[in-house]
C-alpha cells in the first residue's frame, strides 16, 4: 500500500508481477504504458495493474499533484541508474584482471625460460580429461594415426566413440593404421566397425599378442595408459619417447597379418598350436590365467581350456609341474617364441 505525504490512503496496487522479466526485455504492455506516460506526462494507477513491472523497475513514481496517477522517470535517468552498477562491476573485473596478470607474470617468465622437455609428459586423470585430450589431438592431426588396441571384442560404446573420433580424420584424408589381436576376427561388432571405416586410408592388421594400448598422432604426440583400469593416461610429447614408441609399433606391424588375410597357425608334430605355445610361454613366465587371457585377447574360459589341453599333452598333474614340463618339452624352441617383444 502506498501513502501520500499527508498520510491519506491511496488505491491499492498489486506489486507482484504477473509476468516477470528483466528490464532489458520490457513486456509489450509495460513498454506501451511507459511510452504513453512519457508522451502524456502521467498514467493512471489503474492501468498499471496490468504492468506491475513498471513499478518494480522504478520507471514510474507517484504524481505529487494527483494521487491516482503516476509520472514517468526520464529514460536517461532510468538508464543511468542501471548502467552505474554494471560499469562499476566492469571496473572491478578489470582491476582483478590486472591483479591476476601481475600475480602470474613472474611465473610466466620462469616458464618461458624452462626447456620444453619439462612439459614432455602430462598425466591425465579421469576418463573425461583423457577423452578431451584425445579429441584435441585428433582435431589437430593432419597426416597419420597409429593405434594399438589389445584385447578381444570391444564394447559397442567403445566402437561408437572410436567411430566418432575417427570419421573426421578419415574425411580429412588422414591415414590410420591399427593393430588388433587375432581374436577380433571372430567379433561381428568389430568387423562391422572395420567395414564402416574401410572407405578411408585405413589399414588394420592383427597379431596374437600385443603390448598395451597406444595411440600416436602425426608422430608428435602419443598416449599410453598409466594404470590397468585406464583411468590415468600419459600424454607424451618428448620426441625421443614418441620415436621409440613408433619403432615398437612398426616392429609389431611388420609381424602382424592384414585383417583380410587368413591367419595360419603352425603346429608342432604333436599338434600343439601357436596359441597354445603363446599360452605356454606366458605360463613359464609366471602369469596367472586372467593375465594370460587379457594378453591374448580371449576370455578366461577359453584360456583355461587351452591350458587343460597343454596339461593333458604333457601329462602334468599340477600347475607347478606344468611349467616345469613346458620348459623341458622343447615346444617353445621355435624362432617365433625365442624372439622377445621390444
LINRAQUI-V72037 format. One record per helix or strand. SS is the DSSP state (hx for helix, st for strand). FROM is the first residue (numbers start at 0). TO is the last residue. If there is no record, write none. Layout:
[[SS;FROM;TO] [SS;FROM;TO]]
This chain:
[[st;2;2] [st;8;8] [hx;22;24] [hx;27;39] [st;42;43] [hx;44;47] [hx;52;55] [st;59;62] [st;65;71] [hx;74;112] [hx;115;118] [st;120;124] [hx;126;139] [st;143;147] [hx;155;170] [st;174;180] [hx;181;185] [hx;187;196] [st;201;206] [st;213;216] [st;220;224] [st;231;235] [hx;238;254] [st;256;257] [hx;273;283] [hx;288;295] [hx;299;313] [hx;318;328] [hx;334;337]]
